[in-house]
Amino acid sequence: MAIHPPEPFRIKMVESIKLLDRKAREAAIRRAGYNLFGLRSEEIFIDLLTDSGTNAMSQTQWAAMLEGDESYAGARSYFRLAEAIEEIFGFSYFLPCHQGRAAEHILSTCLVKPGQYIPSNTHFDTTDANIRARGGHPVNLVIDEACDPKLRHPFKGNMDIHKLRIFIEKVGVKRIPLGMITVTNNAGGGQPVSLENLRAVSETYKEFGIPFFIDACRFAENAYFIKLRESGYAAKSPLEISREMFALADGAIVSAKKDGLVNIGGFIAMNDEALFEQARNELILQEGFPTYGGLAGRDLEAIAIGLREVLQEDYLRYRLGQTTYLAECLLQLNIPIVEPPGAHAVYIDAELLLPHIPQDQFPGQALAVQIYLEGGIRTVELGSLAFAYPDTETDQIVYPQLELVRLALPRRVYTQSHLNYVAEVIEETAARREQIPGYRLTYAPKLLRHFTAQLKPLKQAKFFSETTKLTALSSSDQ
Ligand code: F0G
């Protein structure tokens, strides 16, 4: 097994974690309606639900938080963040907001009208939902290679330029208020986008006069992939590559909870002054005054430092090394994953691992629940539960191409032995995969249903211990 780069930091503060026994885990997941979002964090041993807001901050960030300027207007901390954003992103204007979806909400409120279309490689769930909430249609135009989990393409997050052009010509520019791309492509396996593709996307949008926004939550990870994989970039720094990426766009929306290396925060940045003024008014309405935008001054300080720390090469080498390590462990155990792995997560192909569970019985969710039962590990389903929507015209359910379970790695949080444990638990889960039941929904809201949905197993899982089985069978709803 390849040696992976060790952590370029040492641990100064720890947080205890405990593994509940099997029966307690069974009771917890049942109480949560078989939805891992419904668990309490104390019921989880290793939490790979998300890499968002789960980062460990550095001593420099914590120290800077004490210097946070909490003035309502014109805070010093705002200007520190402005400097970092100017240095890395280079857009003319920016507005802080409390997290990525607030930036999405503001952008959609300003630009999206009912019946309009917004293309991207793949919209993430909240972006998708914010567009739908304004009556718009999110459109995913990622390259076909992205839908083949086994295909080792270096930039599987790329957009299909041919499809994009045909789409724009078919729908007409008047119905496309903005075009987007997500780096890295979270919903498509955390895959990077090349600079060559970003350039082509930018030129296409420009040709048609469509404003181009990058969903840039994981910009540093994307930049490092470009450095490693795209010819001509090996000698450039992640900062230089990032600047080159953003110079191609008219703006960006960023959740700082990922590559901002913080626990809360985000921003929207743009070059268009009129859009900025409109967005600023929305921000004041929804988030707060433009120099704090829904955050405390100390949060702005932490983001300013996080955005710079995340671009350090030893950090990025370790970060990608960790994901690669986990991916290699799983591949050695013959667990099907999306290849090559992205930077922030490893995605298991649940459809391939659980072929006996059809898409309308949520194979991804079934696997995620079972991994929790097996070893107290929380993962997240990115498949039919998160992404199946009724077609706007036919009302028939459109299922996503991939049924994935994401193992997201919080930044600077877990060690290699945690990852070894994760691999062992998944090996155990896979060994008994035929016994894993499908699920049915008992409650689901219309938008973003995976966060609060309630489910029930379709048949009694043999995994459950005898006592639980008896209780479950005797309860009226089984
Ligand atoms: N865009 C992408 C690509 C994301 O991955 C996320 C969040 C957002 C936008 C929204 O940002 O959470 O700060 O409001 N992704 C998290 C995840 C939730 O688990 O992947 P937010």
Boltz pocket constraint, residues with backbone or C-beta under 6 A from the ligand:
constraints:
  - pocket:
      binder: B
      contacts: [[A, 49], [A, 50], [A, 51], [A, 52], [A, 98], [A, 99], [A, 100], [A, 101], [A, 102], [A, 124], [A, 126], [A, 127], [A, 182], [A, 183], [A, 184], [A, 186], [A, 215], [A, 217], [A, 255], [A, 256], [A, 257], [A, 265], [A, 266]]
      max_distance: 6.0
